[in-house]
Amino acid sequence: MVLSVHDNPKVQNQYENWPYPTPIKTLDDFTKPGGFLLGDPSFEFFNIWPEGHERTLSILVAGCGTFQAAYTAWRNPTCQVVGIDIAKTSLAESRRLKAHHGLDNLEIKRLSLFDVASLGQAFDYILCSGVVHHLPDPVAGVRALSNALKDDGVLHLMVYGKAMRTGVYMVQSLFKAMGLGQSKKDIALAREALQHLPKGHAVERYIAISPELEDDAAFVDTFLNAQDTAFDVRDIYDLAEAADLQFQGWSDRHRYSVMSTLNPGHPLRETGLKLSPRDQAIAMDQLTQGNGRHLFWLRKKACDPKRFTPDFTSEAFWTYVPIPSPYLEIEGPIATGKAGPVLAHHLGTIHPLSLASQLFLTVADGSRSIKSCLKALSERGAQLSDESEAMTRAVFQEFYERGHIQIHMP
Ligand SMILES: C[S@@+](CC[C@H](N)C(=O)[O-])C[C@H]1O[C@@H](n2cnc3c(N)ncnc32)[C@H](O)[C@@H]1O
């Protein structure tokens, strides 16, 4: 394979020598202990197309690594999936999983995403995780992917987050200055050097939440990478604009919303709630410093954003169908009104549910509209008042901002 003129051969060498993520034996080995990949249409269909879409999708997994394409084909058996990558080892792993799981809906090709046009195909959905930030020219990469999207297609990207990785880049720069490469000997030296970092170094928090760093491939990917850059929220909006796309939404939107990040009583909550979604995201990213990566969806510019943006003040709100997130787990005896909190666990967050929220969760079954949810509650004896409408809007907006529900806007 000839690399695209846009590619950096050092990146290819790195992923051939240190395939990442670390290969898994079977997909069950990944999912049984609770592993999943965000952006999966089988889990997040209405986050991707709130307006609805055909279920049989053509999907491209660009820079598929060792198992993302196989996982996607396995979880979405009615969809046709193409996985491309420039590293032979990643492709060999993907082919092994294809054979092991009998994935007839998966094609694996050695191809740079810069050359995706050579496939002569337009896709409904493109997943590209952990790749764009390793490209010498991320905008050119996203443009190439955008050109391979259908008009109503959606691009899901994961890029590194600046806020959480500031210390990582300090350490990378230190290791570069010391001439460290990616050999076993250099990895051992780098690991030892990290033991001697001064207390309170900016990388501490990142290391503390990254147990995978024990693995050499993850260590190289983080601290000895041939090329990587990180993005903040402004950079992401700029990236979309430069690639002639528009921002659609965050995969884990609770991290970017004032409503879900600042509890009532926080001194900045009321002012923060008045900011635009973009400015809320900028502010929350900076406040929490908790995003080591950003996962989000982009669309073609021609698509009317009203198609994918729920409006909680609109008349159409009553026709929306709330779909509980597959990542949501409820702890406690729901809607009994008995003492003790009922907790919503969602993607690492824990949030106590009000009694009204609990009641709505008992009727939001993924098929009822919000209007039917309210009717069902009233048939079960709930007392409705003048405030019920405003309260219903507030409950569902909060569910949505916390990511507890997806919304289908038929
Ligand atoms: C960090 S891994 C991520 C793998 C996978 N997307 C995942 O999330 O598990 C980055 C992958 O992108 C691949 N890659 C880098 N540049 C590429 C390009 N221009 N075209 C296709 N793949 C590329 C690398 O070979 C590597 O397998």
PDBQT file of the ligand as one rigid body, heavy atoms in Angstrom, charges set to zero:
ROOT
HETATM    1  C1  LIG A 501      -5.638   5.148  18.320  1.00  0.00    +0.000 C 
HETATM    2  S1  LIG A 501      -6.004   4.017  17.062  1.00  0.00    +0.000 S 
HETATM    3  C2  LIG A 501      -7.777   4.005  17.142  1.00  0.00    +0.000 C 
HETATM    4  C3  LIG A 501      -8.393   2.766  16.589  1.00  0.00    +0.000 C 
HETATM    5  C4  LIG A 501      -9.922   2.701  16.593  1.00  0.00    +0.000 C 
HETATM    6  N1  LIG A 501     -10.518   3.739  15.843  1.00  0.00    +0.000 N 
HETATM    7  C5  LIG A 501     -10.470   2.672  17.987  1.00  0.00    +0.000 C 
HETATM    8  O1  LIG A 501     -11.036   3.664  18.434  1.00  0.00    +0.000 OA
HETATM    9  O2  LIG A 501     -10.349   1.639  18.647  1.00  0.00    +0.000 OA
HETATM   10  C6  LIG A 501      -5.680   4.935  15.575  1.00  0.00    +0.000 C 
HETATM   11  C7  LIG A 501      -5.756   4.111  14.296  1.00  0.00    +0.000 C 
HETATM   12  O3  LIG A 501      -5.827   4.988  13.184  1.00  0.00    +0.000 OA
HETATM   13  C8  LIG A 501      -5.041   4.455  12.144  1.00  0.00    +0.000 C 
HETATM   14  N2  LIG A 501      -4.718   5.533  11.208  1.00  0.00    +0.000 N 
HETATM   15  C9  LIG A 501      -3.865   6.571  11.367  1.00  0.00    +0.000 A 
HETATM   16  N3  LIG A 501      -3.864   7.370  10.291  1.00  0.00    +0.000 NA
HETATM   17  C10 LIG A 501      -4.756   6.835   9.404  1.00  0.00    +0.000 A 
HETATM   18  C11 LIG A 501      -5.215   7.195   8.104  1.00  0.00    +0.000 A 
HETATM   19  N4  LIG A 501      -4.760   8.254   7.478  1.00  0.00    +0.000 N 
HETATM   20  N5  LIG A 501      -6.128   6.422   7.513  1.00  0.00    +0.000 NA
HETATM   21  C12 LIG A 501      -6.625   5.304   8.135  1.00  0.00    +0.000 A 
HETATM   22  N6  LIG A 501      -6.214   4.905   9.364  1.00  0.00    +0.000 NA
HETATM   23  C13 LIG A 501      -5.298   5.669   9.988  1.00  0.00    +0.000 A 
HETATM   24  C14 LIG A 501      -3.864   3.852  12.862  1.00  0.00    +0.000 C 
HETATM   25  O4  LIG A 501      -3.186   2.916  12.066  1.00  0.00    +0.000 OA
HETATM   26  C15 LIG A 501      -4.537   3.227  14.088  1.00  0.00    +0.000 C 
HETATM   27  O5  LIG A 501      -4.927   1.906  13.851  1.00  0.00    +0.000 OA
ENDROOT
TORSDOF 0
